[in-house]
């Protein structure tokens, strides 16, 4: 069977119609920022985040359109994978300033697989590129000039902390020649981005990139205040707007995009040299807001990629042995079996290169596992099947 990565990675997950017979209870935490003292709205958003966290923990995914009623979650649920939320109840909530934390008990009915057939629990590899600031002059407040590298590095840490993906730092790489039109800007080679080439170089399945759209202050600045003192109790609001993009590195297709927009209080003197990601930065109210955005985007990234097939490149063949670019850090174990697919480059009607994978109808059995790669054996010599470097293995 022949199919194109562009299509099979964009499979629309269908409604799971068969209800499993048992439920798994998961306790999860969600956080949200309180605006205009609207605790109900913050509780709703925090509970949504807790549900996402719960279904991730139970190896499930779910899309929720819900309402809150007396602490209970009354939900219209669209099941998207291995389980559905039958009931969610807030056990505890705590407000600290403008931040609301809820602990919810979620009853998730698990099933044996995702609705698209994916059953593997391997950690898919993602590379986090640099996130350019659209208006660099906005970094002068607080001396946040290092934000383009430090913010994606912190995002990688947040993704790894979730434990479902394996995030690698590539913050020295910038993939957008035109920030204003990202992610649809054309590069010098006529392609939307260089993600396919970058994916091959880094040996990853997905590329996560972003543009920091706005970190401007919403108040009249006083950077030359000779006393360097903090202002009065009047909030000094500051924007934080981040566009996040996730690409399939094999096809270059844009898999997911979302805008995160929040406002935080820059409750420190305007002439303070804070620096992004410093210990001082995270104590500022604005820094705490940014931390919550990073946590939310890490959960979203894990949730969107959780039920996708696991793909790793073949980088060496030797007789009936093949080397693949995934090892114990991705969850590969001795004895695992993965399907082998031939990789071809084809051209569409616009002469744009597309990646096509053909099923070789043979499995590879893993014999040796290293942290970053594995060695597997085929039933026949790789040359007989014409299996070569840059072909791939897939686990559904």
ROLOVO-732562 format. One record per residue: z negated, x negated, y negated of N, C-alpha, C in turn. Coordinates in steps of 0.1 Angstrom, whole numbers, plus 5000, padded with zeros to 4 digits. Last residue first. Layout:
// ROLOVO-732562
ZXYZXYZXY;...
This chain:
// ROLOVO-732562
485349744980485249874974483849934975;486349424973485349504980485149634973;489049194975488449314969487449384978;490448894965489748964975489149084968;493748774954492348814952491848874965;495748484943495548614950494048654949;495248234932495348344923495548484929;496848074959495948064948496248184938;498048294986498048174977496948174967;499448395016498248415007498148284999;501348435035501748385021500648405011;500648475060500548585051501048555037;501048215068501748315075501748445067;499248075053500648055050501448165057;496748125064497048185051498548175048;496648205099496848105089497248175076;494448475108495648395110495748295098;492048585101492348585115493648495118;490348375077491248485080491548475095;487148295063488148275073489048395076;485748175032485948265043487148235052;483448045010484548015019484648115030;482648094975482348114990483648074997;480848004945482048024953481648044968;478347954933479448004925480748034933;476447894954476147974943477348034935;478147934986477547854975477247944964;478548015019478248065006477647964997;480748055046479947965039479748025025;482148275057481448185066480448095059;483348605054482648495047481848405057;486448705064485048705068484348585062;488948905051488448775052486948785055;491449125065490149095058489748955060;494649265057493749175065492449145057;496549385041496149445053495449355063;497249305016497749225027497349275041;498249514991497249505002497949425013;499149384960499549444972498549414983;498849434926498149384937498649464950;500249344895500349434907499649364918;500049324860499649274873499649374884;502749294837501749374843501349304856;504249194807503849164820502649254825;506849384791505449334791504949314805;509249494789509249354792507849294790;509149764787509149684774509049534776;509149844812510349874805510349804792;507249574828507549714825508849724817;507249324853507549364839507849504838;504749164873505949244871506049274857;503148934894503448964880504749044879;500948984921502248964916502349004901;498848904948498948924933500348894929;497549044977498548954971498748994956;494249074989495449144982496249034976;491949135015492849035008493949115002;488649265016490049285018490849185009;485749115032486449165020487949165022;482649105047484149115049484749175037;479948875053480548985046482048985048;478948645065479248765074479948875067;476848555039477548515051477748635060;477248735008476448685019477348645031;477248764973478048744985477148684996;475948794949475548874960476248864973;476648624929477248754928476848844940;475348404937474948464925475548594922;476748334960475448394962474948464949;480048374947479148324957477848404957;483448354939482248434939481348384950;486248284942485448244930484248334929;486948154975486948264965485948234954;489047994997487947974988488048084977;490048035031490248055017488948045009;491447915062490247925053490747945038;493447865078493048005078491748025069;494647615057494747675071494447815070;493347675028493447555037493447605051;493447754993493747795007493847665016;491747854964492147744973492347804987;490948064949491347954942491847834951;491148414946491248304956491748174948;488948604925490148534928490048434939;487448924932487348784929488648714933;486149244925487349164927487049014923;484749554934484449414931485749334934;485549864918485649774929485349634925;482950044899484249984900484349884912;480450134894481150194906482550144907;479549994871478749994883479650034896;480649994846481249904856480649914870;479150164831480550184831481250104842;476550064833476850194838478350214840;476649814821476349824835476749954841;477249894795478149814802477949814817;474950054788476250114789477250034797;472949854789472849964798474250034800;473849694767473749634781473649744792;473649874746474949834750474949764764;470749904746471650014749473049974753;470049644739469549704752470449814755;471249614714471649524725471249584738;469849814700471249824702471749734713;467249694701467449824708468949844710;467749474684467349454698467549584707;468249594660469249524667468949504681;465649684655466749784656467849714664;464249444652463849534663464949644665;465549354629465749284641465349364653;464549534610465949534612466249454626;461749464610462249594615463649594618;461149134622461549224611462049354617;460848994645459649064640459949164628;463148874650462848984659461549054655;463148674631464148784630463748894638;461248484640460948564628461848684627;462648374660461348444663461048534652;466148434655464948354655463748434658;468448584655467848554668466648464667;469748454625469848554635469248504648;467748354598468648314609468648424620;466048344574465548394587466448334599;465048264546466048204555465648234569;464448494520463948434532465148384541;465148634498465548494498464948424511;464148894502465548874502465948724503;461348924524461848884511463348854513;461549204546461149074544461849034531;462549444560461249434554460749294553;465049604561465049454560463649424552;465249854585464649814572464549664572;468449964598467149904599466549874585;470650184613470150134600468750084602;473550174635472150204632471850144618;476050214658475750214643474350264641;478450114680476950134678476650114664;481250234696480650184684479150214684;483050134725482050214719481550154706;485250124753484950084739483950184733;486750004782485750074776485550024762;489149874790488449964800487450054793;492249764782490949804776490249904784;493849534804493649674799492249694793;494349304817494249304802494049434796;494349284844495549354838495549344823;492149124849493349104857494549174850;490049184832490749054830491949034838;489549474815489749424828490549294827;487249464787488649454793488549414807;485349634764485349574777486749574783;483949614732485049634740484949564753;482049744705482049674717483249714725;481249714671482249774681482249684693;478349774652479049684662480049764670;476549774623477649844630478349744639;473849814605474249734616475249814624;472649814571473549854581473549754593;469449844558470549754560471349804572;466949944533467849974544469049874545;464049894525465249824522466249834533;461650134514462450074525463750004519;458950064493460350124494461150054505;456649924490456750004502458150074504;457949624475456949734477457249814489;459149314490459149424480458049524483;457748994494458349114500458149224489;458648714472457648804478458448924485;459648504457460048524472459148624479;459348444431458148454439458448464454;461948454421461248324421460048334430;464648624433463248644430462448514431;467248614440466748504431465348534426;467948844454467848714461467248604453;467649134455467049044445466848904451;469949414459469249294463468649214451;469649754462469949644452469149524456;470649854495469749864484470249744474;471849824519472049954512471149974500;473549534531472349604526472749734519;475749504560475549504545474149574542;476949454583475549424582475149424568;479649564602478949584589477449544591;481049494625481749554614481049554601;481549264648480449314640481049364627;483349324677483449294663482249354655;483649194710483249284700483449234686;484049174746484249124733483749224723;484049094779483349174769483449104756;486149094807485849024794485149124785;485749074842485849154830485549064818;485848884862486549014864486749094852;486348534859485548654858486448774859;487248264855487048324869486148444869;488048144832486648154835486248214849;490848154835490148024832488648034835;491348424839491648324849490948194847;490448534815489748574827490048474838;492248414797490848374796490048414809;494548554805494448404806493048354806;493748814799494148774812494048624814;493048804771492048824781492448794795;494248774747494448674757493448684768;495749084736494748984736495048874746;498349194734497249254727496049154725;501048964729500149044737498949094729;502448784714502948914715502149014724;501448544709502248554721502748694723;499748584688500948504686501948514698;498648924692498448784690499748714689;498049234676498949154685498749004682;495249454677496049354671496849274680;493449644688494949664690495849564683;490749664684491249574695492749574697;491349514653490949504666490449634672;492149524626492849614636492449594650;490349344615490349484610491049574620;490749104627489549174630489649324626;493148944642493049034631491849124634;492948794665493448724653493348814640;490348784688491048874679491548794667;488848624704490148674710490948764700;487148324705487448444696488748494700;484648144722486048204722486048324713;482048074723482947984715484348034714;480848234741480748274727481548184718;480648294768481948234763481948254748;478248324793478548304779479848234777;478348584817478448444814478848424799;476648814837477248784824477148634822;476849014863476548864861477348824848;475049324866476249244864475849104862;472549424871473649484878474949404877;470349334856470449304870471649354878;469349344830469549474837469649454852;469449084823468149134826468249274833;472149054818471648994830470249044834;472249194794473049244806472449184819;470649034778470249174780470949224792;472248794778470848794783470348934787;474448894765474548844778473248844785;473248944740473849054748473949014762;472748694731471648784734472048904742;475348604728474548534737473248624741;476248784707476748794721475948724731;474448664687474348804691475048824705;475248394684473848434689473848574694;477748394673477548334686476248384692;477648544649478848554658478648494672;475348464636475348594643476548604653;474848254619474948224634475148344642;474248344594475548284596475848264611;472148484582472548514595473848464599;470448464558471148344564471448374579;469448674545468648634557469348514564;472448744533471148794533470448764546;474848634542474048554533472648604532;476548794557475448714565474548634555;478448894542477348984544476148904551;480548724543479648714531478448794533;482148804564481248694566480248684555;483049084577482849034563481748924563;483149084605484349124597484249074583;482048834626481648924616482848954607;482948814661483148774647482648884638;481548724689481648854681481748814666;482748544717482148554704482448684697;482448704750483048614740482248624727;481148704781480848754768481448654758;482548794812482348684802482148744788;481248914842481748944829481548824820;481348994877481248884867481948934854;479449214896480749184890480549084878;477549184923477449174908478749134903;477849424949478049284944477949294929;477649644965476549614955476649474950;480149884974479549744974478449734963;481450114975480150114982479449974980;483750334961483150204960481750204966;484950584961484950504973484150374973;484550724938485850654939485950574952;481950804939483050904942484350844943;479950574958480450624945481650714948;477950654987478950584980479250644966;475950804998476250665004477250594996;473750944973474750954984475150814988;470751074959471650964962472651004973;469551264934469951274948471051174951;466751184915468151164917468551184932;464551284892464851304906466351294908;462651094871463951144873464151164888;460251074847460451084861461751154864;460150864818460650994824460650974840;458750764789458850734803459050864810;459950674757459650774767459650714781;459350564724459550524738459150634747;460650534692460050624702460350574716;460150374661460650364675459850454685;459050354636460350424638460950414652;455850334648456650324636457850414637;455850414679455350304671456250284659;455150674701455850634689455050524682;455550754734454750674725455650644713;455250964762455950914751455050854741;455451044797454650984786455650954775;457051194813455651174817454851124805;459551424812458951324804457451314808;461651484840460451524832459851404825;464451614855463951504848462751554839;466351694885465251724875464751604868;468651604897468251734899467151784889;471351404891469951434886469651574888;473251284918473151374907471651384903;475251004930474151094929474151184918;477450834929476650844941475450934940;479251004904479250904915478250934926;479251194885480351094885480250994896;478551524878478351414887479451324887;477451664850478751634856478551504865;474951904843475351774848476751774854;473052024820474352064826474951934830;469552044821470751964820471952034827;466552014806467452124812468852074810;463751834810465151824807465951924814;460651894794461551904806462951894802;459451914769459351784777460151784789;460352164760458952134764458752014772;463452084766462652204765461252174769;466651944758465151924760464452054757;469751944774468851994764467451974768;472751754781471451814784470751864771;475051624800475051704788473851794788;475751324816474751424813475051494800;476951164844477251204830476451324827;475750904865475851044862476151064847;475450694894475950714880476050864877;473350494914474050614911474550604896;471250324922472650294926473550414925;468950364910469150434923470550414928;469350234886468350184895468450244909;471150414874471550274877470550214888;469550634871470650644880471250504883;467750534852467250574865468450584875;469250474829468550364836468150404850;470150724823471150624826470450514834;467650834817468450894828469450794832;466950694794466050684806466850734818;468850784776468850644780468050624793;468051044774469351014779469450874784;465551004761465551054775466951034781;466350904736465550824745465550874760;467551134726468351014729467650914738;465351314726466651354733467451224736;463651184708463251214722464451244731;465151194685464851064691464451084705;465051474680466351404682466151264689;462351504677463051574688464351504691;461651354654461151314667461951374679;462651284626463151374636462851324650;462151124604461051174611461451284621;464551004598464151114590463051194597;464850874630465450884617464951014610;463750654654463450784648464050784634;465550514681465050494668464850634661;464450494716465350544705464650524692;464350424751463950404737464950454727;463150494784464150494774463550484760;462450404817462050404803463250414794;461750584849462550494840462150514825;461250634882460650634869461350534860;462850834906462850714899462150734885;463050974937462350984924462350844918;465751104955464950984952464351004938;466251364979466251314965465351194964;468551495003467251444999467351374985;471051585009469951665013468651615010;473751614984472951544995471651614997;476351834980475051804975474251734987;479651774973478751794984477351744980;481151714950480951854954479951874965;481351524923480851514937480451654941;484251504904482951574906482551564920;485751174900485751324902484351374905;486650934877485750974888485551124889;489850814874488850904868487950954879;490550474875490450594883489450684876;491250234864491050344855490950474862;491850064884490550034877490250144867;494350144892493250174901491850144894;496050084870495750224874494550234882;496049814866495849894855495550034858;496649714891495249704887495049804875;498849914911498649824899497249834895;499749894946499249964934498949864923;500849954978501049874966500449954954;500049925012500050005000500049914988;
